[in-house]
Amino acid sequence: MTDAPESIPAARPVIGEEEIEAAVRVLRSGRVVQGPEVAAFESEFSRLVDGRHCVAVNSGTSALHLTLMALGLGPGDEVIVPSFSFAASANAVRLVGADVVFADIEPGSFCLDPAAVEAAVTPRTAAIMPVHLYGHPAAMDRLTPIAERHGLAVVEDACQAHAAELNGTPVGAFGTAGTFSFYPTKNMHALEGGMVTTADAQLARTLRLLRNQGMEQRYANEIVGANMRMTDVAAAIGRVQLGRLAGWTDSRRANAAHLDEHITALVTPPVAEGARHVYHQYTVRIPEGMDRDTVQERLTAAGVGNAVYYPTPIHRLAPYQEPDRKAGRSWDLPETERAAAEVVSLPVHPSLTNADLARIVDAVNALGAAL
Ligand SMILES: *Cc1c(COP(=O)(O)O)cnc(C)c1O
């Protein structure tokens, strides 16, 4: 029996020697929670978002939750969110007691469709939450004027899109606030962690208070807050990863360009004019007539890791169906439904070798002949 080559994983988080040394350095220092490493990480991350204020927290979900708290959103408010995203996007809205209003996506970018957003605005709408899904920037150039016209906050969910840009502006530098995740599979990580970015100094102060029990001075609590602090161990790892992000992003983009050029059997991801896609995921569509389960089985058998993000749109998940049933409401989201049924993501991470890329292309293009 010959050894099968090792499978190519769908994602490959890096914990290298530098990350380990950084963590050990912090542990030995004794300053382990929201100390000098967090402050340094915030100021270094700020360069990625046109110098905006940065507030580090313990996860991307906390970044979203904290932002909605700081904006004062709650019961009676509506937030427009894409249903084609990770549940965390909508969960943050529900966690502050506000209502989620789902809007459909554009088929090319998989991000919010501005026309659908405009149609979803009501007198109760308080904010729009564009998700830069898979690392493709949402249409901020068309969403921002809608928000301005209706006086709405814009909370960017950039948890998958570190260093993505639209017309030269980085994501996280468009909205009232931007939010990032540093979960291990993201384009950079801090084991767990998140960041809120904003140009509004007053909002930044409120975010800082809310993440730490409402305190600036110890035991002089000004408002009711939570504990969403980042540890200095996480920040030290995040700083190492941030230093590698530009190189990793170039690798992801080069890998995607290779796949774009050579894949013929599946529909490769389009990129909008002016968009800098950072390929958190390289997501293809299965053409009509091909069965996705079979495609996934064949790819897996060929040693090509793959996954569906996300097989169930958020509005079809139990905790979201319940309020809709009560309100006698249903959503018309045809592009969301179609995407959830058609997409599959292929490996695109920076650890891929040329041999891995060739294997992915061969396995994908063999599907055309086999199915
Ligand atoms: C990962 C992710 C989040 C949440 O980030 P965590 O750090 O895992 O809490 C939110 N939104 C999107 C789109 C994500 O991909």
The ligand as a Gaussian input file, in Angstrom:
#p B3LYP/6-31G(d) Opt

LIG

0 1
 C      -15.504000      35.221000      13.243000
 C      -16.601000      36.157000      12.973000
 C      -17.218000      36.883000      13.998000
 C      -16.943000      36.666000      15.457000
 O      -15.619000      36.681000      15.816000
 P      -15.158000      35.858000      17.133000
 O      -13.785000      36.387000      17.387000
 O      -15.153000      34.415000      16.749000
 O      -16.099000      36.153000      18.225000
 C      -18.176000      37.810000      13.642000
 N      -18.542000      37.989000      12.369000
 C      -17.998000      37.292000      11.367000
 C      -18.442000      37.558000       9.966000
 C      -17.022000      36.334000      11.632000
 O      -16.502000      35.621000      10.626000

